[in-house]
Amino acid sequence: MHADAAAAAAAARRMVDTAERVTVLTGAGISTDSGLPDFRGPKGLWTRDPAAERASNINVYVSDPEVRRSNWARRASGALWADVEPNRGHEALVHLERRGKLHLLITQNVDELHQSAGNSEDLVVEIHGTTRKVQCLSCDYRDDIEIALGRVRAGEEDPQCPDCGWLLKAATVSFGQSLDPVDVARAERAALECDLFLTVGTTLAVSPINMTAPLAAQSGARLVIVNGEPTEFDALADVLVGGSISEVLPVICGLDAPGG
C-alpha cells in the first residue's frame, strides 16, 4: 500500500473506531476487485457492450423485442455477470457490522456481493435493485432470475410473466424508472442519523443518492471518501483515501492492521 494511502486509511480508521453509527454508500469500485467491471470506464460493461447500455433504458427495453431477446441471451450466457465472489472490501464491511458500528449499507451495486459476503439483509438497501432477481413490469411477480434464465436456455427468447403474461426484466432500476421511495427515504434518514458517513468506490455523480453524502456532512457527520479518482464532494470530506479498495477498506474498518 502506498504511504499516502496508508496514512489516510489509518486516519479514517481512527474515525471509525470512535464512531457509533456508520452509514456506508458503495458503488461499482468496491466490486472491481471481484472481477466485475464498472460501467463507463475504459473496460466498462457499457464501453465494451453498447447494446447492454441500450437495454438499461426502460423505454427501449419495453418497446424493442430484439433488445430484450439480446439482453436475455447475454444474461443466459453469463456474459453480463461472471460467477464472482466477494473480495476483502466486502469482507471489511461485514466486519464493520460485526463490530456493531454499521448503521446502514446503501449500495448502488446490483450484484448482491454485500449479502454474499455476510452483511445482514435488513442492513442493506439496494438503491438500484439487483440482477439476481427477476420481476414483472406489470404485476407483483418476483423470483430468482435463474428461473427465467432456465427458460431462456430451454428455448424461450423473451420469457413472459407466468402470472400475468407481461414482460419480465431483471429487478434493477433502469434509466427511466423511479427509485423506490421507501429505499430513498431510508437512505436519507440513515445519512441524517449517522455520526460517520463512508463512501466507497463511487464518484458520487449519480443523483439523487449521491446527495446523501453532503446531507450527512451538513448534519454534523464526519465524511470519509474512499475512491481511486476524484468525486463530486471531495471538498466536503474529512479524509480522502485512494489506493486499492480491497487493501485500504480492511484497514479502515478494523479488519486488518494499519500498514499491514
N, C-alpha and C positions, 0 to 999 in steps of 0.2 A: 504494500500500500504506500502511495506517495506520502511524503512527510506532511504536506499541506492538508491532504485529505485525512490523514491520521489525526492531526491536531484538531481539525474541525469535527471529526467524528467523536473524539474524546470530549470536546466541549458540549456537543449535542448529548452525549451520554450523561454528562453531569446534569443537564436539564431534565432528561428523562428520569434520572434517579430521584430527583426532588419533586417530580410531578406526581399528581394523584389521578388525574383524568386526562388521558392522551387520546385525542381523536386523530385518526390517520386517514389520509387520502392517497390512494395509489393509482398509478397509470401504467401504460404499456411497458415503461422502462424496468419495472420490477420483474417482468416475465421474460425479458430478452435472454437472460442467462439460462432460462429453461429451454431455450431454442425457439421460442415464439417471436416472430418478427413484429416490429411496430407497424404502423400503417403507412406513414408518408415518408419515412426515412429512406436512405439510398437503397436499402434492401427490404423496404417495407412491403407489406402484403399488397397494398393498393398500387405501389410503384411497380411491382413485378406483375401484377394481375389487375389491370384496369376494369375488367369485367366484374371482379369481386366488389369493386367500389360502386359500380353501377347498381349492383344487386342490393347495396346498402341503402339505396333511396327507396322509400316505401312506395312512392308513386310509380317508379319504374318497375319495381317488383310486382306490384298488383296488375299493372297494365300490359306487361310483356311476358307471355308464356315462355318464350325462349330464354329470357333471363332467369326465370325460375328453374327451368329444366337444367340449364348450365350450372346454376348455383347448387342444385340438389346433387348433380353429378359430381361436382368438385367436393362437396361435403362427403358423399358416399365413398369417394376415392381416398379421402384423408388429406387432400391437397390443401385445404384451408387451415386445418389444425392438425399438427402431428400428435402422436401419443406422448405427451410430455409429463414431466414430474416437477413438483415444487423445488425451488432452489433455496439456498441459505438465506436469501432475503425474505422469502415467505416464512421460513422457519423462525427467523428473528421476530416476526410479528406474532407468531404463536407463543414464543417465549414472553413477549410483552404482555400478552393476555394472561399467561400463567402467573406472571408477577402481580396480577390484579390491577394493572395500570390501564389496560385498553378500555376506553370508553365506547368507541365505535370505530369500525373499519369501513370506510366508504371506498369502493373501488370503481374505477371507470372500466376495468377489465371485464371480459366476458368469458374467462377461461376456467373459473371456479378453482383456481390453484390455491387460493387462500383457505377454502374449505378442505381441499385435499391435503393441505399441509397440517391442518388441525385446528384452525380458528373456528369458533362456535358459529353455527348458522345464524343465531339470533344477534350476533355482534357484527355481522357483515351486511352491508347494504350494497347490492349490485345495481348501481345507478343506471347502467346501460344494459342491464339484463344479462343473459347467459346463452352461450352457444350449446350448452349441454342439455337444454330442454327445447321442446317444440311446442308451439302454441297455434291455435286457430285465430285467424284475423276477424272472425265473426262471433263465435261463441266462447265459452269458458274452458274449452278443451285444452289440456296441457299435459305433457308426458315427457319421458326421457326421449331425447332426439334419436337415440338408437332404434326406437320403434319405427320412426319414419324412415330412417336410413336403411333399415332392413327391407322395407317395402320398395325403396328405390333400387336396392341391389337385386331385388326379385323381379324387377322389370317396370315398376311404376315410375315414369319420368317426372311427374308433377303430382305427388301424393296430395289427396284432399282429406279434409277432416272426417274422421269416422263417425262423428256425432251429427254434424250438420251439412257436410259436403262442400264447405267453402275452403279457402286456401289455407295451407299450413306454412309456417315460417319459423325459423329459429327464434327463440324467445329473447331476442335482442331488441334494443330500441334503435330503429333505423332513422336515418335522416328523414324528416317529415313527420315523425311520430313524437308524441309528447312523453316526457319523463313521468313516471308515477309520482303524483303529487304527495302521496304519503311518504315515499322514499326521500323526496326533496325536502319535505318538512322535517323529517327525522335527521337528515344530514345537517340542515341549518341549525336545528336545535342542539345537536352534538357539537357544532362549532361554537355556539354560544356558551355551552356548559363546560367546555374543557379548559384546563389550565396550560396545556401544550398541544399545539396543532402541528402534526408531522406530515409533510407531503413527500411522496416517494415516487420517482420515475414518471413525473408528469411536468409538462411545460406550463401547466395552469392556463392554457389557452382556450379550453372548451367550456363554453357557458351553458348553463348557469352554475354548474357545480364548482367551477374554479373560484367562484366568489365566496366559497366557504373559508378560504384561506384569509383574505382580508377581513372577513366577518369575525373570525376568531381573533385576529390580531387587534382589531378595533375594540373587541370586547375584553381585552386585557390578557389574552393568552400569549405565551411565547410561540414563535413561529420558527420551525426548523424545516428547511427545504433541502431535500436530497435529490440531486439530478445531475446528469452528465453535461447538460447545457443550460444556458440562462433560461429563466422562467419569467412570466409576466409580473411576478410580485417579489422578485429578489430584493428590491429596495425595502420591503417590509420585514424581511427575515432577521431574526436574531442570530442565526447561524446558517451558513450555506455550506453544504457538504457535496463535494464532487467525488469522482472515482467510481469504481465498480460497486453497484448497489449490493451485490451478494457478498462483498467484502466489508463495506462500511456499515451496512444496516445491522449486522450481528453485533458490531461494537456498540452502536448507538442504543440498541435495545437490551444490551447486557448479556447477550448470548456468548460473545467472545470477549477476551481480554483486550483492552486498548493496546494497539500496536502489535497484536498477535497475528 
